[in-house]
Amino acid sequence: MSQVREKLIEATFEEVFTSGYNAASLANILNRAEVKKGAMYHYFSSKKDMVLAMIEEKHLLRLEEKWKYLLDSNEDFISILISILKDTKSWDLINGCPFGNLLQEPLDQDEEFAKILISILEKWKSLFKNALKKAKEKNQVNENLNIEQCSTFIIASLEGAILISKKSKDTKDFEDCMIQLTYYLNTIKQR
């Protein structure tokens, strides 16, 4: 990938993360990237195309980086998941979750945005489903656990906790939610 394109993707991520898609300014993106508009058009035909590329590239990479240890480990799935969830320093509780922020915008009216956001959500669910399936095979979780429902619940709980903390500007809200999510996760452990 070219350096100019990388700068544009990174600047787009920062602008959309801090301002949202609808409020994101193409001029701000270009200023952040220190790139002229003509150079941008060499890689992207519009702000929308740049944002779509950024979502696909940055969000999938962040997803894989955040949860890689969970996928690669053969240790106790629930304990690893709990340690990731409780690590408040690894979550941006001031600005929120970049993916969660995008899900709150009315982007589903645009077919391309809807498709890519659903795709990322499905990949995230799949990540948890695969980890839970592996945990089930190793008798780490209850055999009657509904993996699909549990995966959705974990994501919804996490995203809701981040959103509440962002709105209240209080990390205690996130910590309280993680205490309850931890309690739930401990109930699905095989005894």
FENBELMO-V856059 format. One record per helix or strand of 2 or more residues. SS is the DSSP state (helix for helix, strand for strand). FROM is the first residue (numbers start at 0). TO is the last residue. If there is no record, write none. Layout:
ss & from & to
SS & FROM & TO
SS & FROM & TO
This chain:
ss & from & to
helix & 2 & 18
helix & 25 & 32
helix & 36 & 42
helix & 46 & 71
helix & 76 & 85
helix & 87 & 89
helix & 97 & 103
helix & 106 & 108
helix & 110 & 136
helix & 146 & 167
helix & 170 & 186
